[in-house]
């Protein structure tokens, strides 16, 4: 994984941990926010707002249902921000 993608995923994880009030060691790229952490819609809205502020983007509210893990959130933010989604795209 490119350093830029890794750094961005790490920042998304930090924002998620803060929004969900969980320790970083409780979460990885695949941890399911609802099933594994018990996240509710209010927590998801907090994360959405934090992402918009941090990355200076606007995410459609209906996209919250796509925010199921750090990896899924990265893909959503990458789509909105125009970032590469995978390592191969990042090196082009």
Secondary structure, 3 states (H helix, E strand, C coil): CCHHHHHHHHHHHHHHHHHHCCCHHHCCCCCCHHHHHCCCHHHHHHHHHHHHHHHCCCCCHHHHHHCCCHHHHHHHHHHHHCCCCCHHHHCC
